[in-house]
């Protein structure tokens, strides 16, 4: 993979001495299509500091969700580097990236990604159980209470509204208190009123825990609540 030394020159720790939360240098993604090769991302460079909130915006098809997937190590780039909390995630194998995500990352998907055969509290318990946390149920119940679902602990996803399902997804993402939280169009499947309550809850939880939040959104109001916004157009950073 290709490094970008010029971009990495600016990847300095914050004033506390901690490494940058996210360092992206020369990140690119190319895929084969019927006409040959399609470039989805062109040599993206940026840095995000600990506890910063960043919105990634752009038109549909601009590459912003692909970028978020690469930042989380859910996909592999064609070139460049991603350092999360000082760790080069693509220097890790697939199992190593999965272990890193379990330890450091929370991810909120637009489509919720809840497991249909698990009830609300079991969905939230899952990442804690995978880490061997003996207090998984207690923590999951407390987190669901925090998002206003104490009365819905034993309900399965099909019996929950879209807003309730997204609250379960938020609880699952936050319950491990990850230093990094990624959200991909977290209100895209919700009506405006429910979406606004989810936005407020996400930012409130993020402030409480001091995590670094990076979200992809087409909603200007949500982007405006972040400390910084970057725009992707045709796979390039504007």
C-alpha positions in Angstrom: 0.0 0.0 0.0 1.2 3.5 -0.7 2.0 5.9 2.1 1.8 9.6 1.9 4.7 11.1 3.9 3.6 14.7 3.3 0.2 13.9 4.9 1.7 12.1 7.8 4.0 15.1 8.7 0.9 16.8 10.1 -0.3 13.8 12.1 0.9 15.1 15.5 -0.4 14.3 18.9 -2.8 16.7 20.6 -1.7 18.9 23.5 -2.3 16.1 26.0 0.4 13.9 24.4 -2.1 11.4 23.1 -1.8 10.2 19.5 -4.4 11.5 17.0 -7.6 9.5 17.2 -7.6 9.0 13.4 -4.9 9.5 10.9 -5.7 9.0 7.2 -2.9 9.3 4.6 -3.2 8.7 0.9 -6.3 6.5 1.3 -7.7 5.2 -2.0 -10.1 2.6 -3.1 -10.4 1.1 -6.6 -12.7 -1.6 -7.8 -13.1 -3.5 -11.1 -16.2 -2.9 -13.2 -17.4 -3.7 -16.7 -15.4 -0.9 -18.2 -12.2 -1.6 -16.4 -11.2 0.0 -13.1 -13.3 2.5 -11.1 -11.7 4.7 -8.5 -14.1 5.3 -5.6 -11.7 7.3 -3.4 -8.7 9.3 -4.5 -5.8 9.7 -2.0 -7.7 11.0 1.0 -5.8 12.7 3.8 -7.1 14.0 7.2 -6.6 13.8 10.9 -9.1 13.7 13.8 -8.1 14.5 17.3 -9.4 12.6 20.5 -12.9 13.7 21.5 -13.5 15.6 18.3 -16.8 15.3 16.4 -16.5 15.1 12.6 -19.2 14.9 9.9 -18.4 13.5 6.5 -20.9 14.9 4.0 -21.4 14.6 0.2 -23.8 13.6 -2.5 -25.1 10.1 -2.8 -22.4 8.0 -4.5 -19.6 10.4 -3.5 -17.7 7.7 -1.6 -18.4 8.8 2.0 -19.8 5.5 3.2 -16.9 3.7 1.6 -14.6 6.0 3.5 -16.3 5.2 6.8 -16.1 1.5 6.1 -12.4 1.8 5.5 -11.9 3.8 8.7 -13.5 1.0 10.6 -11.5 -1.7 8.9 -14.6 -3.2 7.5 -13.1 -3.0 4.0 -9.5 -2.9 2.7 -8.1 0.0 0.7 -6.2 -0.1 -2.6 -3.6 2.2 -1.1 -2.8 4.4 1.8 -2.9 4.1 5.6 -5.4 4.4 8.5 -4.1 4.8 12.0 -6.6 4.5 14.8 -5.3 5.6 18.2 -1.8 5.1 16.8 -2.5 1.6 15.4 -2.1 1.0 11.7 -5.2 -1.1 11.2 -4.2 -2.5 7.8 -1.0 -3.8 9.2 -3.2 -6.2 11.1 -4.8 -9.3 9.6 -8.6 -9.7 9.4 -8.8 -11.3 12.9 -6.6 -8.6 14.3 -8.8 -5.9 12.9 -11.9 -7.6 14.3 -10.2 -7.7 17.8 -9.3 -4.1 17.4 -12.8 -3.1 16.6 -14.1 -5.1 19.6 -11.7 -3.2 21.9 -11.9 0.3 20.5 -14.8 0.9 18.2 -18.6 1.4 18.3 -20.5 1.4 15.0 -24.1 2.7 14.4 -25.6 1.5 11.1 -28.5 3.1 9.3 -30.2 -0.2 9.0 -29.7 -0.9 12.8 -28.0 -4.4 12.2 -29.7 -5.9 15.2 -29.8 -9.7 15.5 -33.4 -10.8 15.0 -33.2 -13.9 17.3 -31.9 -11.8 20.2 -34.1 -9.5 22.3 -33.1 -5.9 23.1 -31.0 -6.6 26.2 -29.3 -9.6 24.5 -28.4 -7.5 21.5 -26.7 -4.9 23.8 -25.1 -7.6 25.9 -23.4 -9.2 22.9 -20.3 -7.0 22.5 -19.8 -7.2 26.3 -20.1 -11.0 26.3 -17.6 -11.3 23.4 -15.2 -9.4 25.6 -15.9 -11.8 28.5 -17.5 -9.1 30.7 -19.2 -10.8 33.7 -21.4 -7.8 34.2 -22.7 -7.8 30.7 -26.4 -8.0 31.6 -26.2 -5.4 34.3 -24.4 -3.0 32.0 -26.7 -3.7 29.1 -29.9 -3.1 31.2 -28.4 0.2 32.5 -27.5 1.4 29.0 -31.0 0.6 27.7 -32.4 2.5 30.6 -30.2 5.4 29.6 -31.8 5.5 26.1 -35.3 5.2 27.5 -36.0 1.5 26.9 -36.2 0.0 30.4 -39.6 -1.3 29.6 -38.6 -3.0 26.3 -35.7 -5.1 27.5 -37.2 -8.4 26.4 -38.7 -7.2 23.1 -37.3 -8.6 19.9 -36.4 -6.2 17.1 -39.6 -7.1 15.0 -41.7 -5.8 17.9 -39.8 -2.5 18.2 -40.4 0.7 16.2 -37.6 2.1 13.9 -36.7 4.7 16.6 -36.6 2.0 19.3 -34.4 -0.2 17.2 -32.0 2.6 16.6 -31.9 3.3 20.3 -31.0 -0.3 20.9 -28.3 0.1 18.3 -27.0 3.2 20.0 -27.0 1.4 23.4 -25.0 -1.5 21.8 -22.5 0.9 20.3 -22.0 2.9 23.5 -22.2 0.1 26.1 -18.5 -0.8 25.8 -17.5 2.8 26.2 -15.4 2.8 23.0 -12.9 5.6 22.4 -14.0 5.7 18.7 -17.6 5.8 17.5 -18.6 5.7 13.8 -22.2 6.3 12.5 -23.3 5.8 9.0 -26.5 7.8 8.2 -27.8 7.0 11.7 -31.2 8.6 11.1 -31.6 7.8 7.5 -34.3 5.2 8.1 -36.3 7.4 10.6 -38.9 10.1 10.4 -37.9 13.6 11.2 -39.2 13.8 14.7 -37.7 10.4 15.7 -34.5 11.2 13.9 -34.0 14.4 15.9 -34.4 12.6 19.2 -31.8 10.0 18.1 -29.4 12.8 17.1 -29.8 14.5 20.4 -29.3 11.2 22.3 -26.2 10.3 20.2 -24.5 13.6 20.9 -25.4 13.6 24.6 -24.0 10.1 25.1 -20.9 11.1 23.1 -20.3 14.1 25.3 -20.7 12.0 28.5 -18.2 9.5 27.4 -15.7 11.8 25.6 -15.3 9.5 22.6 -14.3 10.6 19.1 -17.4 10.7 16.9 -17.2 10.4 13.1 -20.5 10.3 11.2 -21.6 10.1 7.6 -24.7 12.2 6.9 -26.7 14.0 4.2 -28.4 16.1 6.9 -27.0 19.6 7.2 -28.5 20.0 10.7 -26.7 16.9 12.0 -23.4 18.0 10.3 -23.8 21.4 11.9 -23.8 19.8 15.4 -20.3 18.4 14.8 -17.1 20.4 15.5 -15.9 20.0 12.0 -17.2 18.9 8.6 -15.3 17.5 5.6 -16.9 17.1 2.2 -16.3 14.3 -0.3 -17.1 14.9 -3.9 -16.5 12.3 -6.6 -14.2 10.4 -4.3 -12.1 13.4 -3.5 -11.7 15.5 -0.3 -13.0 19.0 -1.0 
